[in-house]
Amino acid sequence: SEVRVMMPLAGNPYRIGWTARYDSLAAFEAAWAKLLSDPAYLELLQKGEHHFIGGSAHDEVWQDR
């Protein structure tokens, strides 16, 4: 899946977001499970945690209509 980094055109300019599209919820769940079982990915998360403000992340899953 292609992951894109996005920034708002208006409002708080210091926010960023990531988007990705999957063919189905099952495909998303499989990709997420694979990431969470990857030691290298988990290490990168730990190394980069200082780049984020605790409690500021908001995850959402959206559906095309």
C-alpha positions as a Python dict, from the first residue, in 0.01 Angstrom:
ca = {
    (1, 'S'): (0, 0, 0),
    (2, 'E'): (121, 349, -79),
    (3, 'V'): (155, 566, 234),
    (4, 'R'): (133, 943, 194),
    (5, 'V'): (224, 1221, 437),
    (6, 'M'): (-18, 1514, 437),
    (7, 'M'): (-33, 1863, 591),
    (8, 'P'): (-336, 2090, 634),
    (9, 'L'): (-387, 2385, 397),
    (10, 'A'): (-550, 2586, 677),
    (11, 'G'): (-559, 2568, 1054),
    (12, 'N'): (-266, 2444, 1259),
    (13, 'P'): (31, 2419, 1017),
    (14, 'Y'): (227, 2197, 1256),
    (15, 'R'): (1, 1895, 1212),
    (16, 'I'): (80, 1609, 977),
    (17, 'G'): (-112, 1299, 882),
    (18, 'W'): (-48, 973, 705),
    (19, 'T'): (-292, 810, 466),
    (20, 'A'): (-292, 468, 307),
    (21, 'R'): (-550, 275, 105),
    (22, 'Y'): (-622, -95, 125),
    (23, 'D'): (-852, -313, -83),
    (24, 'S'): (-1041, -428, 226),
    (25, 'L'): (-1048, -411, 603),
    (26, 'A'): (-897, -760, 608),
    (27, 'A'): (-602, -638, 398),
    (28, 'F'): (-552, -347, 640),
    (29, 'E'): (-564, -579, 941),
    (30, 'A'): (-313, -817, 782),
    (31, 'A'): (-72, -532, 704),
    (32, 'W'): (-107, -391, 1058),
    (33, 'A'): (-46, -735, 1215),
    (34, 'K'): (264, -777, 998),
    (35, 'L'): (400, -438, 1109),
    (36, 'L'): (337, -507, 1477),
    (37, 'S'): (525, -836, 1455),
    (38, 'D'): (829, -680, 1283),
    (39, 'P'): (1108, -615, 1537),
    (40, 'A'): (1278, -359, 1310),
    (41, 'Y'): (955, -157, 1281),
    (42, 'L'): (900, -167, 1656),
    (43, 'E'): (1257, -47, 1711),
    (44, 'L'): (1199, 245, 1472),
    (45, 'L'): (881, 338, 1662),
    (46, 'Q'): (1073, 344, 1988),
    (47, 'K'): (1359, 549, 1842),
    (48, 'G'): (1118, 806, 1696),
    (49, 'E'): (882, 843, 1991),
    (50, 'H'): (1037, 1177, 2092),
    (51, 'H'): (898, 1330, 1769),
    (52, 'F'): (540, 1301, 1896),
    (53, 'I'): (344, 1464, 2177),
    (54, 'G'): (183, 1204, 2401),
    (55, 'G'): (-194, 1188, 2353),
    (56, 'S'): (-185, 1388, 2029),
    (57, 'A'): (-227, 1097, 1787),
    (58, 'H'): (-574, 1018, 1655),
    (59, 'D'): (-620, 703, 1447),
    (60, 'E'): (-921, 664, 1219),
    (61, 'V'): (-1030, 411, 960),
    (62, 'W'): (-1242, 558, 679),
    (63, 'Q'): (-1447, 389, 409),
    (64, 'D'): (-1498, 510, 51),
    (65, 'R'): (-1861, 549, -47),
}
